[in-house]
Amino acid sequence: MTSHVISPGPYRATKLWNEVTRLFRAGMPLRKHRQNFRHYASCFTASAAVDWLHQLLCNNSNFGPDVTRQQTVQLLKKFLKNHVIEDVKGRWGTEDLEDNNVLYRFPSTSPLKPIPCAAPASESRSIKKRPSFKDKEGFFRFRSTRRQEKETQENVDPALRIQQEGDNQPEEEQQKQRRELTVEDEQEIWRDITLTHLQRILDVPSLDEVLDHRYVNPQNIIHNMTKVNKHGVVTLDDKTNDLPDWVLSAMRSLANWPKYNGTQQSYPGFERDVFKTVSDYFYSLPQPLLTYELYELFINVLGVLQPQCERVAIEALQLCTLLLPPASRRKLQLLMRMASRISQNVDMPRLHPAIGTRTLMVHTFSGCVLGSAEECDLDELLATRLVSFLMDHQQSILSVPEYLLGAISDHIQYLRTSQVPIDSVSKTDKSDLVCPPLPVYTFCHQISGAEFEQQKLESSQKAMEELLEILVTDQNISEKDRRKKLKQFQKQYPDIYRQRFPSPDRESKTDNKPKIKPPLLNIKKTKAFSIRN
């Protein structure tokens, strides 16, 4: 049964629900069963449905192999509640489902959920979107960006052309260009550049359908990127929003077990009690760490969690977690670090008698990391996949993206140098107001495996050619060492060596001809012996 990845976009959770429903109805084996001395055609047992659906979810790229059998049972319960399936007597909704031999069947009606139509542009948001910093009139207009005059003045001296363009601009526009950056302007730059990078990484035409811009606070982005300690963890100005000391002590004890036991004395089962204390605290928080407001955004990021798009998924989650409130980001960082260390610690005793440590970490904290304000059918499955990926790549995802920090800093510095106070214009030569061109940032595009192998081959061959050239031209190498290294290079990379020195190739062709050994040429033909002689 074929499945496809649900790409990022609006109503992704609903599309995933319909995809799983379609695959389940199309592929679940049906046969005749006997129950209570009666025969029922085209039905299946609950246990058989759990087996088949569990295998489907584990092999589906939208969910992954971390789906448990118990989660599959929970999903079948939701199928029964939403009339995707019914028992053989036609009951559904209020009935319960267990992993047993009770018979179920598919109803004749379509169980697919309708996908809501997008609202008109004028009615899509109840609150008007705040104007973007780049939309402010005149702010990004510079004297050297007029394309019409650029084509006609292509051969004119650049300094003279810029000076002429500055003279032709109205005084009002020049004043707008020369105003200084405000704190609000800088915050808009942080916000707009971050969202622009995120939109290009997700490869969506707009973020409006997956992110409510009202919940994007540029102060959170600035705090999360600039106020971090030496370990990369966010520091908080208000310590009342931080984790309590007793929770930090418990997490530190588990993360460094058994090296760190704290001041309390340990006893058999002590680590299980400490783990339960930590999990109870995180479930007592008023909302998940990724917040209800950003739920739809993280659900859409799950669309790029594919093996071939791992780097893209890491970069997307890097930017998404920057939008979190600093207190939530700090808690997420510490929780993922603790869970990752516990799952990799071979000295940690089993925290559950029947579940592995890594599986326990994923399924214990998935509910307190991702969740929606309203009950969603696939919350548990999607949260499991996201937390598993966060644990495996927490060091990269929850670090500050240096490329983004540099891009924002360079852009702000560039705009600061171009904003000249109005009263100082008369004292400054207009030719001195010329600024470097606005930096342009490009993004990588995914390539196929064949293209990657070809590029790898070409780059490695080019590197070898450069190495050969260094061996030939380097004056610091003695002739003896040069001949020795060239001989080694010729032996290991004969093709590259022949391209650089084609003459030995011709000599080798002549050397392949059979040669007569010189001693044989010196042997004289003896005369035949005769009695007459």
Protein Blocks (a to p, Z undefined) as FASTA:
>chain_A
ZZddddedehklmmmmmmmmmmmmmmmccddddeehiacehiadfklmmmmmmmmmmmpm
knojmbcfklmmmmmmmmmmnomaccfkopahjaccdddfbdcdddfbdfbdcddddddf
klmpfbdcdddfklpghklpcfklcfklmmmmmmgcfklmmmmmmmmpcfklmmmmmpcc
dfklmmmmmmmmmmmmmmmmnopabfklmocfklpcfklmmmmmmmccfkopacdfblml
pccfklmmmmmmmmmockbgbjbdcdehklmmmmmmmmmmmmmpmbdfkojklmmmmmmm
mmmmcfklmmmmmmmmmmmmmmpcfklmmmmmmmmmmmmmmmmmmklccfbfkbcfklmm
mmmmmmmmgccfbdcfklmmmmmmmmmmmmmmmmmmmpccfklmmmmmmmmmmmmmmmcc
fklmmmpcfklmpccddddddddddddfklmmmmmmmmmmmmmmmmmmmmmmmmkbcfkl
mmmmmmmmmmmmmmlmmmmmmmlmmmmmmmmpccddfklmmpccdddddfkZZ
